[in-house]
């Protein structure tokens, strides 16, 4: 699921927020030494720059950064959310990507 919002500060520098969200994905990988620890990363294949990523790990904890890691207190399935902000010129775009991950 993708939730997004865009604003246009300058009519000459508008870009396609929906298009940018379609080239953005959450990648996750369990830590090889601790199965409750997960490495998370935003993969962005667009033409602009990511200015900020805010994470919600699905257990009440939050983090920031293009890459992050989190240790869960117990195994289970968690809904991870990453709110990604992209700025280009006078325009900005933010959208939220969601992904369910299993922690063993």
N, C-alpha and C positions, 0 to 999 in steps of 0.2 A: 504494500500500500504506500502511496505517496501523498503527502499533504504539502501544499506549497502556497506561497504568497510572493508577489512581486510588486515592486513599486518603480515608477519611472520618474526620476528627478530631471532628466534631460531628454527631450523627445528625440534628439539625434543619437543617443547612445543606448537605446533600448535593446535588450537581447531576450531570447526565448527561454524563459524560466522552465517551462515544461520540457523543452528539449534538453536543457542542462540536467534536469532530474533523471531523464532517461539514460544518461551516460554516467550515472553515479550509482555505486553499489556498495553494500556493506560486506566486507570479507571478515570471516572469523576463523580462528584456529585455536584448538586447545593447546595449552602449555604442555610440553613433553614431560616436565618434572612434577607438575601438579594438575591433576585433571579438573579441579575446580577453578583453575585460572584460565582465562580466555584472552587471547590477543585479538583486538578488533582494529579494523582499518577501513577508511573510506577510499574506495578506488574511483577516481574521477577522470574521465577520458574526454572532457570537453576542451574548449579553446580558451577558457578564462581561468582565473585563479580562485581557489577556495580561500576565503579569508577567515573562516571560523567553523568549527564543528563542536556542537554540544551533544553529549551522549547521555542517555538514560538507559541504565543496564537492566531494568525490569524488576529489580529487587529493592527499589527505593534509593539507590545510590546513583550518582551522576559523575561525569568527567568531561574533559575537553581535549581537543587535539585531533589532527588527522589520524594518528595512531594512538591507541590507548590499550590498557589491559585492566582486567578486573578479576578479583577472586570472589567467587560466590561462596556462601556459607554452607550450601547443601546442593546436591544434584537436583536437576529438574529442567523444565522447559521455561525459558524466559523470553519476553518480547523486548528486544533491544531497539531503541530509537536513536537515530542520529539526525540532528537538525543541522543542515549544511547551509552556510551563507557564502554567496559568490558576489563579488563587486567588480564592476567594469565601468570605468568612467563615472558618469553620474547616475548610473542605474545599479540597483542591487536586487538580489533574488535570494530567497531562503525557502527551503523545502525540507520536509522530514521524511526520511526513509525508515522503514520498519522491517525487522527480520526476527523470526523466532529461532532461537538456538537451543540446543540440548546440551546440558552440562552433566557429565557422568561422575 
